[in-house]
Amino acid sequence: CGKCFLQEKVAKQLWKVKNELLTHEYEIVLFDCYRPRPVQQKLWDKVPNPSYVTPPKKGSMHNRGRAVDLTLVDAAGQELDMGTPFDFFGPRAHHTHTDLPDSILQRRILLKGIMEENGFRAIRTEWWHYYFAKGGHALDDWLWECEEEH
């Protein structure tokens, strides 16, 4: 279902990120936002590694509407090369991996810097994952109806 739900304060900060990236002629595309715990369980069943997926019993920032997975696109809406695809689970996706072309490293640094300036934090293993660090919110299991696209 192509919808992205976030807490209001998180969405407002993400809007600031979007506007700042426009000054660099970039846009963002969101892959994943709020995620109910049953979906977290499905992810855990596929990748039971806490370096990449938070155990469902603990709950993730996605389960709280405070995390977003995203990438950069150019003015034409084309995804930019960030070194790995979204949800690539391996060292090449880590923020500390530097064996990449300078253009990719610069985009990763720019994205991380702007996200952090706006209250988001990265996790070390995924260049695409950021969570809003200010405040808190309980775990949620809210599900929404997905309308079929025609």
Secondary structure, 3 states (H helix, E strand, C coil): CCCCCCCHHHHHHHHHHHHHHHCCCCEEEEEECCCCHHHHHHHHHHCCCCCCCCCCCCCCCHHHCCEEEEEEECCCCCECCCCCCCCCCCHHHCCCCCCCCHHHHHHHHHHHHHHHHCCEEEECCEEEEEEECCCCCCCCCCCCCCCCCC
